[in-house]
Amino acid sequence: MFDALLHSLGAKVVVATSNDENHPSENIIDGNTKTFWMSTGMFPQEFIIRFAEMTNVSSVTFDSYNVQHLQVEKNTSENASHFEFVAEKEFKHTEGHLQSNSISLNGTTATHLRFIIASGYDHFVSVHRVSVQK
């Protein structure tokens, strides 16, 4: 199993439902848990990561704060027009430290992954790092 940061795979965050210039969505894939993307309130919130090429993903590690329910979907085309459900997970509430959750994607192949934060433990959530295991 190979653990690689999304940024090093040529991946980009191409869509995010919230935008805060102090906490941009690019922080999700910079590999640093001290930087983060922050939602601007209300749910659902989502972001889409595009890989440079079709990529096999066995699991993702999701480091966040205040996320309650996450759904992961995949797309296999160039234009990200049709997504299919891959996995979902209920996160435990952690007070004062990051949530770190590994989510099995069962060796799925994708050009895009969409992460949908359906609910949170507060009005605002933050995503500090997403990494993939191939």
GIFENPE-V26966 format. One record per residue. N is the residue number from 1. RES is the residue in three letters. PSI is psi in degrees with one decimal (NA if undefined). OMEGA is omega in whole degrees, 0 to 359 (none if undefined). Layout:
[[N & RES & PSI & OMEGA] [N & RES & PSI & OMEGA]]
This chain:
[[1 & MET & 136.2 & 183] [2 & PHE & 123.1 & 179] [3 & ASP & 114.7 & 182] [4 & ALA & 139.4 & 174] [5 & LEU & 141.6 & 182] [6 & LEU & -38.8 & 181] [7 & HIS & -40.4 & 181] [8 & SER & -17.0 & 176] [9 & LEU & 5.9 & 182] [10 & GLY & 16.9 & 181] [11 & ALA & 155.6 & 178] [12 & LYS & 147.6 & 170] [13 & VAL & 115.7 & 185] [14 & VAL & -17.1 & 178] [15 & VAL & 139.2 & 170] [16 & ALA & 136.4 & 184] [17 & THR & -18.9 & 178] [18 & SER & 149.9 & 179] [19 & ASN & 120.0 & 176] [20 & ASP & 118.1 & 185] [21 & GLU & -23.4 & 178] [22 & ASN & -19.0 & 182] [23 & HIS & 69.4 & 185] [24 & PRO & 161.0 & 182] [25 & SER & -24.6 & 178] [26 & GLU & -24.0 & 179] [27 & ASN & -23.4 & 181] [28 & ILE & -35.1 & 187] [29 & ILE & 15.6 & 181] [30 & ASP & -4.1 & 177] [31 & GLY & 1.8 & 185] [32 & ASN & 117.5 & 180] [33 & THR & -7.8 & 178] [34 & LYS & -16.4 & 174] [35 & THR & 156.6 & 184] [36 & PHE & 163.4 & 170] [37 & TRP & 136.5 & 180] [38 & MET & 137.0 & 175] [39 & SER & 162.0 & 179] [40 & THR & 21.2 & 178] [41 & GLY & 162.1 & 181] [42 & MET & 153.2 & 181] [43 & PHE & 152.6 & 5] [44 & PRO & 158.0 & 171] [45 & GLN & 149.7 & 178] [46 & GLU & 160.7 & 171] [47 & PHE & 153.2 & 181] [48 & ILE & 131.4 & 176] [49 & ILE & 129.0 & 178] [50 & ARG & 131.0 & 175] [51 & PHE & 156.6 & 178] [52 & ALA & -27.3 & 178] [53 & GLU & 172.3 & 177] [54 & MET & 129.8 & 187] [55 & THR & 136.0 & 173] [56 & ASN & 130.8 & 182] [57 & VAL & 119.2 & 177] [58 & SER & -36.3 & 178] [59 & SER & 166.2 & 174] [60 & VAL & 147.6 & 172] [61 & THR & 129.6 & 188] [62 & PHE & 109.4 & 178] [63 & ASP & 122.0 & 189] [64 & SER & 179.7 & 176] [65 & TYR & 129.7 & 177] [66 & ASN & 10.3 & 176] [67 & VAL & 133.7 & 179] [68 & GLN & -50.6 & 183] [69 & HIS & 126.5 & 181] [70 & LEU & 138.1 & 174] [71 & GLN & 139.7 & 179] [72 & VAL & 131.9 & 177] [73 & GLU & 158.0 & 180] [74 & LYS & 158.9 & 175] [75 & ASN & 145.0 & 181] [76 & THR & 7.0 & 180] [77 & SER & 171.1 & 180] [78 & GLU & -33.3 & 191] [79 & ASN & 5.9 & 176] [80 & ALA & 45.7 & 183] [81 & SER & -22.2 & 183] [82 & HIS & 118.7 & 181] [83 & PHE & 146.9 & 178] [84 & GLU & 141.5 & 177] [85 & PHE & 136.6 & 176] [86 & VAL & -47.2 & 184] [87 & ALA & 164.1 & 171] [88 & GLU & 157.1 & 182] [89 & LYS & 140.8 & 173] [90 & GLU & 125.4 & 182] [91 & PHE & 145.4 & 174] [92 & LYS & 146.0 & 178] [93 & HIS & 130.8 & 177] [94 & THR & 123.9 & 181] [95 & GLU & 119.9 & 174] [96 & GLY & -1.5 & 175] [97 & HIS & 164.5 & 185] [98 & LEU & 148.6 & 169] [99 & GLN & 132.8 & 175] [100 & SER & 113.6 & 185] [101 & ASN & 133.2 & 173] [102 & SER & 132.0 & 183] [103 & ILE & 118.8 & 180] [104 & SER & 130.8 & 175] [105 & LEU & 9.4 & 173] [106 & ASN & 39.5 & 177] [107 & GLY & 31.9 & 181] [108 & THR & 156.5 & 176] [109 & THR & 135.7 & 184] [110 & ALA & 153.2 & 168] [111 & THR & -25.3 & 180] [112 & HIS & 145.7 & 169] [113 & LEU & 131.2 & 176] [114 & ARG & 128.1 & 179] [115 & PHE & 117.9 & 182] [116 & ILE & 115.1 & 177] [117 & ILE & 101.7 & 186] [118 & ALA & -30.8 & 180] [119 & SER & 161.5 & 180] [120 & GLY & 168.9 & 178] [121 & TYR & -4.5 & 178] [122 & ASP & 177.7 & 179] [123 & HIS & -26.8 & 183] [124 & PHE & 141.9 & 175] [125 & VAL & 160.0 & 174] [126 & SER & 144.0 & 176] [127 & VAL & 119.2 & 187] [128 & HIS & -34.6 & 180] [129 & ARG & 139.6 & 168] [130 & VAL & 127.0 & 176] [131 & SER & 157.4 & 182] [132 & VAL & 149.8 & 172] [133 & GLN & 124.8 & 183] [134 & LYS & NA & none]]
